[in-house]
């Protein structure tokens, strides 16, 4: 049965988010996707090429969903908790950079 749990604060959601990202390949694919999102956003802002913003979801979600469907073998948290999940992507990215979450 699918987890229909609700979260009132991101601080309560993030441990759940990390539990849904236990597989290292999944986390690495998220890291690649988030890196692409940051790079594309920077290029779009610096070049004022706003059309690039349309590829942001494709760049981020393609890698993340491959990680979930083929390695983690679960449904992305995006489907149940879209806003917290997006924030979780960036917090996990930062935590991977500083060594709090393993690559």
N, C-alpha and C positions, 0 to 999 in steps of 0.2 A: 504494500500500500504506500502510496506517495505521501511524503511528509508535507502536511499542510500547515505547519507551524508558522506562527506570526512572530515578528520581532518589533519591539517598540523603539529600540535604539540600535545603532550600528554596532556599538560595543557588544551587544548580545548576539548580533548576527555574525560577526567576524569569526568567532571560533567554529560556528557551523560551516561557514564558507571555507575555512581551512580544512575542515574534515572532508569536504567535498572535493578537495584538491590534494589528496594524499599521494597520488602517483607523480613521481618526479618528471616524467615525460610530459604529463599534462601541465604541470607548473611551468616547465621550460617553454612549452608551446604558448602558454599565456604570456610569458615574458617576451617572447618574440612578437606576438601580436600587439601587446601594449607598447613595446619599443617602436613598432611600425606606426601605431596611432600617434605617438608623441612626435616622431619624425615627420609624418605627413602633416600634422597640425602645425608644426614649426615652419615647414616649407610653405604651407598655405598662408600662414600669417605673414611670413617674410616676403613672399612673392605676390601677395594679394590675389592669389589664384583660388578663389572660393569654391570652384568646381571640385577641387581636391577633397573638400569636406564630405562629399558624397561617398568617397571610398573609405572613410574612417570606419564605419560599422563592418564593412567587408574585411578590412585589414585586421581588425581586432577579433571579430567573432569567428572568422574562418579558422584561425589557429586554435582558438579556445575550444570550439566545438569539435574539432578533430581530436583534441586532447581528451575531451569528455567521452565522445562516442567510441573511440578506438582504444584508448588507454585506461581512462578512469572507469569507463563502462557505467556511467550514470548520466542523468539529464543535467544540463547546465543550470546553475542556480538562477540564471537570467530569466528563465521561464516562470519561476515562482516569485522571485524577489528582484525585479529589474534594476531598481535604483541602488539598493544596497549592494547588489552584485557588481554593478559598474564601479562603485566606490571601492568594493573589495578587490577588484582587479588592480586598481592603482595602489591600494595599501599593501597588497601582497607583493606587487612589483617593488615598492620601496623596501619592504621587509626582506625581499630576496637580495636587493642591492646591499643592504647593510648587514646581511648575514643572519637575520632573525628567523627567516624561513629558508630552508635549504634548497639549493638548485636541484 
